[in-house]
Structure formats: C-alpha cells, structure tokens
Amino acid sequence: MITRFLCCLGIVLAAFVCPTITASAADSLTADGAARDAKVLVDALRALHPALDKYQTPAEVEAAFARFQSRAGRARSPDAMYLAATELAASIRCGHTWTNVLNQQGAIKGRLLEGPDKLPLHMTLVEGRWLVLASAVPGIAARDELVTIDGIDSAGVVARMLPYLRADGSSDGKRLRQLGHDRPGYSMMDIVWPLLSPPAAGVYRLGVRTGNGPLRRVEARALSLAQRREALPGSAIVPAVNAWRFRIDGRRAIMTLPTFSLYREEFDWRRFFALRFAEMRERHVEQLVIDIRDNEGGDGAIGLELLSYLVDTPHMDRADQSVTTYERVPYELARYLDTWDFGFFDRTGQVDRIMDGPQAGRLRFRPNVGKLYRVEPKPERFVGQVFLLVGPENSSAAFSVARLAQQWKAATLVGQPTGGNLRGLNGGQLAWVILPHSGVAVDIPLLAASYDADTPDASVIPDVLVRRTFAGQAAGRDEEMAAVAPVSGMYVR
C-alpha cells in the first residue's frame, strides 16, 4: 500500500492508495518516464535522507546526483534504472540506503529473483580470490578457485561491483562480504552481476583452477535461484532466524547468534540467555566464545541483554538517533513512499533546529534525543574468559554489541574489522520510495545518529585481528576460532 497525505486543518492524515506502476515497468522506459523517476528519487533523498553528507562533501553529493540523473535519464528499462539507483544509493555510503530486492515492484523484482542468469556456483571472496563452496557444474568442485568469469579476473569483477555495494562509511569489508554466498540474504553477485555482465546465450565461460594446477576453461549454463537451490540442496548458509545455537565442549562453551532480527519469530531470547548462562555456571564453564560473525543486527535490546551477562559493573550507553530533515514529509513525495508505520511521516511539533556541529541546519526529533540505556550485571553473569567472534557482516545492533563489549572490556574481540561506523548508524525509522514508471524501490533511513566533528570514519577493530587465508578457507578451517586463546584452567566465581 502507498500512502498519500491529505492536509486538513493542520492535521496530516494517511490515506492508502494502490500505486500505479506504468506498463513500462514490465518492458521498457520512455525518456519522459525515466526522467520523472530520476527526479522522484533525487527529490526524495534531498528531502528525507538525514545524512547525505556524513561521508561526502556537499560537492560530492551534488556530483553523485548529477551522474545519476544523467545515467537514469538514458535508462530505457527497469533493469537499467535499477542499476543507476543502486549506484546512487551506494554512493551515499550508508548501510541502510539501498535497492532492497524484496521491495522492488512490478516485473523488475521477478527478473532479479527468478531470472535464469545466475552463476551455477556458490562462492566466496578470500584474499581477493573466488573460492568455490559448491558447484552444480561438472568439472568444477568445491575448493576450486574461480579465476575468471567471461574473461574477467577476480580483481576486475570486484572493481565493477564495488560501486553497487552498500556499507557505512569506510567499511569496505562489509561491501565485499555482500559478494559471497556464505552469508544471510542474497549475494549481490546474483542480483547485480547478471545485469552488468549477462551470460551470453545463457552460458557463462569460466576459468577454473584446482589447487596449483593449470587453468581450465568450463562452459556453465546459468541457472535461476530456484534451479540452483534444487541442484545444491543444503549448501547455502543456514537461515539466520533458525540458527541460534549453544554447546558446551569441556570447559569451553560456544554460543552462536547469527541474528538479532527476531521480531517475527516465536522465540524467547531472554529465556535462551537465562537458561544458557545458568547452565554454564552450574557446569563451571571457564571460557565462553560468542560467535556473531554472520549477524547484521536487528533488535538492540537483545544485544544489551547479552551484555548484562558479561559485564561486572553497571554501564550506561547513550543513543541519539534523532537527526532528521523534516517535520512533515512533503505532500508531493508522500504518494511514492511506503513503510510499516506511517506515523514516521509526521513529526509535527516534535522537532528543533540543530544550530551547530557537523549536522547544523537539520532537525532534531525530540523523542529520540539522548536516550540512555543502563546495563546492570546479572547475578548469573559469566565470570570466566569471554571471546567475541566478529567480522565485516556486523552492522546495526551487532556493531553496537562489538563496540560496547570492547569499550566495557566485557570480551576480547577476535576476527576482522566490523561493518557499521563509529559515527553512528542511519535508520531506526525507514521508508522506501517507489519510482512510478520503473517500479524500482530505494530504502531511505529517516533518522541518523548525532556525532561530533572529530568522530572518525571507522569501524570496530578487533583486539585479535585475523586475516582469512584462501588455503585455510579451502581446507575448511575456522581461522577465527583457531585464534581464540586456549582455556586457561582458571575458573573464577
């Protein structure tokens, strides 16, 4: 449903209407339709996005808009508009600004998800090289190296894909993780690559090597996602919502938390923590390893509950995701927007002007200003060694857990630099703008965290930095777990 605001006596009412996606969304775009879509997106970002210049200068923002309008104006298909919009969204360097494939409208969504144009492989990028994880192609096996795709080497593929990958600020590790199939969600190699370099006559021409052997050429017919799932059952990563796990191995316990997005799940995470930490105390576990490497975030309350079992003194965390650009969404944009709570579009009487700092000139959403969260240690808190396995997937609430665990010395962090950014995250409230002629949709965060002028553009750097190796991953080694210190033998009550 799309909302249209009606203004009457100063009150904004949300009226729900069915959006009309023109016939061009199914086949082609006219020059006029493309220009109108480009204008809608640029106008929406200018009016709604609270952090366009968090990682760019105003001049760079304007240059990105100009490039997009030129490219989008030449788009004659929804696919071309999708690529142009994806590049523009990624240029903002915000992990919550993107062309979420599940929000696309009309024919474009079906083509992105169902088109028979995907590589018939699962793979991941390690040390700049493609490691095959599973293959539906005779002549290519797991642990092989995919050297070229239609004559383009791995460095060339990455260079072509980088402008379309989302992350906060300088978190390039997060961008590169989106290329692999060993993560929750869709690989951007399945969504964007077929648009950039479609298979010729439905066939990819691949260069493959086994170990240090010679390069061999393999022709591989492209598949749809459904065909690949049928050919490679069980080879993808376990869906995150079904994968909270816990085990005790001698004096070490391992807790795997691959998501904090559980709001649609009938899962009592508070009970999970209470039972597991009680069990560790009863069994005198001396070392706890918490694995959040696949965790992109979700409900921040879950992370704070976890930390309450790890800290030994009370701590306070200040959250201020309050920066916005509007009091009410402009009437002319409202009909192109969708969200899960239309109250996001009206902040009447709840905003103040920001007078100084890097976000001066924007508005402060008063209900979100300076929220303080107190974390008290639980009586059943864990008192042994704690290691937190982290990596570039960690953003949103998972990034916050990594940041606070390190800051409060609640755990030793092991792995790669996280996603997210110390300048805070954009999000909390989101909408997506639906371009009326192409059906392309772009997610836009409606709030941003406040930050100081000297806050670095950086993620959380682990205490123990682990660089994954191609050889180690090909052999199936858990290189982060291998870097965890041995159990000390010193249990502290």
C-alpha positions, 0 to 999 in steps of 0.5 A: 500500500502507498500512502498519500497525505491529505492536509486538513486543518493542520492535521496530516492524515494517511490515506492508502492508495494502490500505486500505479506502476506504468506498463513500462515497468514490465518492458521498457522506459520512455525518456519522459518516464525515466526522467520523472523517476530520476527526479522522484528519487533525487527529490526524495533523498534531498528531502528525507535522507538525514545524512547525505553528507556524513561521508561526502562533501556537499560537492560530492553529493551534488556530483553523485546526483548529477551522474545519476540523473544523467545515467537514469535519464538514458535508462530505457528499462527497469533493469537499467534504472535499477542499476543507476539507483543502486549506484546512487544509493551506494554512493551515499555510503550508508548501510541502510540506503539501498535497492532492497530486492524484496521491495522492488515492484512490478516485473523488475523484482521477478527478473532479479529473483527468478531470472535464469542468469545466475552463476551455477556456483556458490562462492566466496571472496578470500584474499581477493580470490573466488573460492568455490563452496559448491558447484552444480557444474561438472568439472568444477568442485568445491575448493576450486578457485574461480579465476575468471568469469567471461574473461574477467579476473577476480580483481576486475569483477570486484572493481565493477561491483564495488560501486553497487555495494552498500556499507557505512562509511569506510567499511569496505569489508562489509561491501565485499562480504555482500559478494559471497554466498556464505552469508544471510540474504542474497549475494549481490553477485546474483542480483547485480552481476547478471545485469552488468555482465549477462551470460551470453546465450545463457552460458557463462565461460569460466576459468577454473583452477584446482589447487596449483594446477593449470587453468581450465576453461568450463562452459556453465549454463546459468541457472535461476535461484530456484534451479540452483537451490534444487541442484545444491540442496543444503549448501547455502548458509543456514537461515539466520532466524533458525540458527541460534545455537549453544554447546558446551565442549569441556570447559569451553562453551560456544554460543552462536547468534547469527541474528538479532532480527527476531521480531517475527519469530516465536522465540524467547531470547531472554529465556535462551540467555537465562537458561544458557548462562545458568547452565554454564555456571552450574557446569563451571564453564571457564571460557565462553566464545560468542560467535556473531560473525554472520549477524547484521543486527536487528533488535538492540535490546537483545544485544544489551541483554547479552551484555548484562551477562558479561559485564561486572559493573553497571554501564550506561550507553547513550543513543541519539538517533534523532537527526532528521530533515523534516517535520512533515514529509512533503505532500508531493513525495508522500504518494511514492513512499511506503513503510510499516508505520506511517506515523514516521511521516509526521513529526509535527511539533516534535522537532528543533533546529540543530544550530551547530556541529557537523549536522547544523541546519537539520532537525532534531526529533525530540523523542529520540534525543539522548536516550540512555540505556543502563546495563546492570550485571546479572547475578548469573553473569559469566565470570570466566574468559569471554571471546567475541567472534566478529567480522565485516557482516556486523552492522546495526545492533551487532556493531553496537554489541562489538563496540560496547563489549570492547569499550566495557572490556566485557570480551576480547574481540577476535576476527576482522574489522566490523561493518557499521561506523563509529559515527553512528548508524542511519535508520531506526525509522525507514521508508522506501520510495517507489519510482512510478514508471520503473517500479524500482524501490530505494530504502531511505533511513529517516533518522541518523545518529548525532556525532561530533566533528572529530568522530572518525570514519571507522569501524570496530577493530578487533583486539585479535585481528585475523586475516582469512587465508584462501588455503585455510578457507579451502581446507575448511578451517575456522581461522577465527576460532583457531585464534581464540586463546586456549582455556586457561584452567582458571575458573573464577566465581 
